[in-house]
Amino acid sequence: EQADPQVRLLAAVIAKNAVGGNRKERHANLNCWLAIPMEEKARIRSALLDVLFSDRSRSIAIQVTLALGHIGHHDFPRLWPAAVDELLARGGVLRRPEAAAATSAASGPGAEETRTQSF
């Protein structure tokens, strides 16, 4: 059973603020993030990616995306070289739902070309 949407949103905001925040907070948060063992960081990134691609709430997705952006800023590429590969493996190609619907309707010769042009 999933937690209440407001509780999930609060957790996403806390996660984002723990690795981001304003300029003054970012320095302190960066020091905290750097102190976390690499194995734990990998679990955190994995959990955030799971939420990003499974939760249907736009508000939660925004907060998780911001958290992943802050983490990527700190860790990519040196400490998280597989970031892009992980994103693609989890979510495939990210695009708007209406673009996905339009391209899935394409078929026949040139269909692949139509799909790649929709990005």
C-alpha positions in Angstrom: 0.0 0.0 0.0 1.3 3.4 -1.0 1.6 6.3 1.5 -0.8 9.2 1.3 0.1 11.6 -1.6 0.8 14.5 0.7 3.2 12.3 2.7 5.0 11.2 -0.5 5.2 14.9 -1.6 6.7 15.9 1.7 9.3 13.1 1.5 10.2 14.3 -2.0 10.6 17.9 -0.9 12.7 16.8 2.1 14.9 14.7 -0.3 15.3 17.6 -2.6 16.1 20.1 0.2 18.6 17.6 1.7 20.8 17.8 -1.5 19.9 21.3 -2.8 18.5 24.4 -1.3 19.7 28.0 -1.6 23.3 29.0 -2.0 24.1 29.0 1.7 22.3 25.7 2.3 23.9 24.0 -0.8 27.4 24.2 0.7 26.3 22.6 3.9 24.2 20.1 2.1 27.1 19.2 -0.3 29.3 18.5 2.7 26.6 16.1 4.1 26.1 14.5 0.7 29.9 13.9 0.3 30.0 12.3 3.7 27.5 9.6 2.7 29.1 6.3 1.7 29.0 5.5 -2.1 26.8 2.4 -1.6 24.2 4.4 0.3 24.3 7.1 -2.4 23.7 4.5 -5.0 20.6 3.3 -3.0 19.3 6.8 -2.7 19.7 7.5 -6.4 18.1 4.2 -7.3 15.1 5.0 -5.0 14.7 8.4 -6.5 14.7 7.0 -10.0 12.1 4.4 -8.9 9.9 7.1 -7.7 10.4 9.3 -10.7 9.3 6.6 -13.1 6.5 5.1 -11.0 4.7 7.8 -9.1 2.0 9.5 -11.2 2.0 12.8 -9.2 3.4 15.7 -11.2 4.3 17.6 -8.0 6.3 14.6 -6.7 8.0 14.1 -10.1 9.1 17.8 -10.0 10.6 17.5 -6.6 12.4 14.2 -7.3 13.7 15.6 -10.6 15.1 18.6 -8.8 16.7 16.3 -6.2 18.2 14.1 -9.0 19.5 17.3 -10.7 21.3 18.4 -7.5 22.7 14.9 -7.1 23.8 14.9 -10.7 25.4 18.3 -10.3 27.5 16.9 -7.4 28.2 13.4 -8.7 28.1 13.4 -12.5 30.3 12.2 -14.2 33.0 11.4 -11.8 31.0 9.7 -9.0 28.0 8.7 -11.0 29.3 7.9 -14.5 26.2 5.7 -15.4 23.6 8.5 -14.7 22.5 8.8 -18.3 22.4 5.0 -18.8 20.4 4.5 -15.6 17.9 7.2 -16.7 17.5 5.6 -20.1 17.3 2.0 -18.7 14.6 3.0 -16.2 12.5 5.3 -18.3 13.4 4.9 -21.9 13.1 8.0 -23.9 11.5 10.8 -21.8 8.9 12.7 -23.7 5.5 14.3 -23.3 2.5 11.9 -23.3 0.9 13.5 -26.3 4.1 13.1 -28.3 4.2 9.4 -27.3 0.6 9.0 -28.5 1.2 10.7 -31.8 4.4 8.7 -32.5 2.8 5.4 -31.5 0.2 5.9 -34.2 2.8 6.1 -36.9 3.3 2.9 -38.9 4.5 1.6 -42.2 7.6 2.9 -44.2 9.2 5.8 -42.5 7.6 5.2 -39.1 11.0 5.0 -37.3 11.9 8.3 -38.9 8.6 9.9 -37.6 9.3 8.6 -34.1 12.8 10.1 -34.0 11.6 13.5 -35.3 9.0 13.8 -32.5 11.6 14.7 -29.9 
